[in-house]
Amino acid sequence: MIGVVYNDIGSPATYEELVDEHDIYKQSARDINKRFLANLWNNSSPELQGKYPLSEILTARKPRSQRSRERHSLSMGGVSLRIKDQVENGVTDRDMISK
């Protein structure tokens, strides 16, 4: 379950959220996910195994979700969120955005 939820591209789940939800340690969630990916890779075709080596799959990082990027922006003062809001409201002049 953890491997499926964490690796779902549309899922904003982080290891921290999975740890809270399943009452396990963060390292346990990582280990479960690595075993999930290794089993998935072992059951894939030789062509896919050749195209995507297991070592690359296990070291790849999940892209951060929009929600995670927004939380990070808020923790750093929210500058990128204010710029996003201005652009969405039609402000296109760089000098206006920088103010």
N, C-alpha and C positions, 0 to 999 in steps of 0.2 A: 504494500500500500504506500509506504513512504517513498519508494523509488518512483512509482507512477505519479504520485502527487507532486513531488519535487521536480521531476523532469517534464511535466506538462508545460509546454511553451506558454500557454495562456494563463497558467497558474502563478499567482504572485507569492506562492508559498516559499518561505525561507527556512533554513535549518532551525532558526530560533522559533518560528511559528510551529514547526513540526515537533520540536522538543516540548513546547508548552502543551500542544494538543495531545501528544501520545505519552507524556510523562517519561521521557527517556533523556539520556545525555546527548549533547551535540555530537560527540565523537561516534556514539552508537548510530545516530542518524546517518552520518557520513559513511560509516562502515556498511550499513544496510544498503545505502544507495550504491556504493561501489560493487557490492555483491549482486545487486539487481542489474546493474549495467554489464557486469561480467557475464552473468547468465544470459542476458539478452544477446550479447555479442556472440557467446558460444553457440547459441541456437540460430544465429543468422547464417546466411549463405556465405560460401567461401569468397564470392565476389565482393560482398559487402565487408567482410573481414579484411580483405586485401585493400579495399578503398579507405576504410576507417580503422586503423590499428587500435587495439585495445588501450595501449598506453596513452594515445591521444584522447581517447574518449574519457578515460579516468582522470585526466588532468585538465579537461576542458571546464570552463566556468560557465555557469548559467548566466544569461544576460539579466541585468537587474530589471525588475518590473517598473512600470511607470509610477506606481504607488511608492515603491522603495526609493526611486529617484526623487520624488516629491518630498518624502519625509526627510531625506538627506538635505535637500535644498532648504527646507524649513529649519533644520538644525543649524545650517550655516548662514541663516539670516533671510532666506527666501528670495534671493535676488533672481534666480532663474525662473521662479514661479511668477514674480512680478513682470519679468520680461515676457514670459509666455502669455500672461493676461493682456499686456499691452498689444502684443502682436495679434492676438485673437480679437481685440477690440479695434483693429484697423490702424494702429500706429505703426508706420513703416519708416519714419525718419530716425536714423541712428542717434542723432543728437537728442531728440525727444525721448527715446528709449533710455539713453544713458542718464538722463536727469531723473 
